[in-house]
């Protein structure tokens, strides 16, 4: 699964999860909240992701691809140093 975060001027969480790339129908992806992008826009976005793009603009949104961390490779950030 590939997750694309959508950022606009609000504080609400918005993203698109691609099950396959490129998207060809409405079963190939899920939006949160549902219906935030029409199929045509999601198809266009999936082609950009397939081409290797990791961020960009789409209408009123800035979008960026979240990269998964391989299992066991995540490091805890050091927040407090004494």
C-alpha positions in Angstrom: 0.0 0.0 0.0 1.2 3.5 -0.8 -0.1 6.4 1.3 -0.3 10.0 0.0 -0.9 12.7 2.6 -2.9 15.7 1.4 -2.3 19.1 3.1 -4.5 22.1 2.8 -5.3 25.1 5.0 -7.3 23.1 7.5 -6.0 20.9 10.4 -8.0 17.8 9.4 -6.3 14.6 8.3 -6.6 13.8 4.6 -4.9 11.0 2.7 -5.2 8.6 -0.2 -4.2 4.9 0.1 -3.3 3.2 -3.2 -3.9 -0.5 -3.3 -2.4 -0.6 -6.8 -0.6 1.9 -9.0 -1.7 3.1 -11.4 -5.3 3.4 -10.3 -7.8 2.2 -12.9 -11.1 2.1 -10.8 -12.5 3.1 -7.5 -11.6 -0.2 -5.9 -7.9 0.5 -6.3 -7.8 3.2 -3.6 -9.4 4.6 -0.5 -9.7 8.2 0.5 -9.9 9.7 4.1 -12.3 11.3 4.3 -14.2 9.4 1.7 -14.9 11.2 -1.6 -12.3 13.9 -1.0 -10.9 13.5 -4.5 -12.7 12.3 -7.6 -11.5 9.1 -9.4 -10.0 11.2 -12.3 -7.8 13.1 -9.9 -6.7 10.0 -8.1 -5.8 8.3 -11.4 -3.7 11.3 -12.3 -2.0 11.3 -8.9 -1.3 7.6 -9.1 0.4 8.1 -12.5 2.7 10.7 -11.0 3.5 8.4 -8.1 4.2 5.6 -10.5 6.6 7.9 -12.4 8.6 8.4 -9.2 7.2 11.7 -7.9 7.1 12.0 -4.1 5.4 15.4 -3.7 3.6 18.0 -5.6 0.4 20.1 -5.9 -3.0 19.0 -6.9 -5.8 21.6 -6.9 -6.1 23.0 -3.4 -3.7 20.4 -1.9 -0.1 19.9 -1.4 0.6 16.2 -1.5 3.5 14.0 -0.5 4.2 10.3 -0.4 4.9 8.7 2.9 7.8 6.3 2.8 7.6 3.1 4.8 10.3 2.1 7.2 11.5 -1.5 6.8 10.5 -3.7 9.7 13.0 -3.4 12.5 14.8 -0.4 11.1 12.8 2.3 12.8 14.9 4.3 15.3 13.5 6.1 18.3 14.4 9.8 18.1 16.3 11.3 21.0 14.1 14.1 22.3 15.7 14.9 25.6 19.4 15.0 26.1 20.9 15.5 29.5 
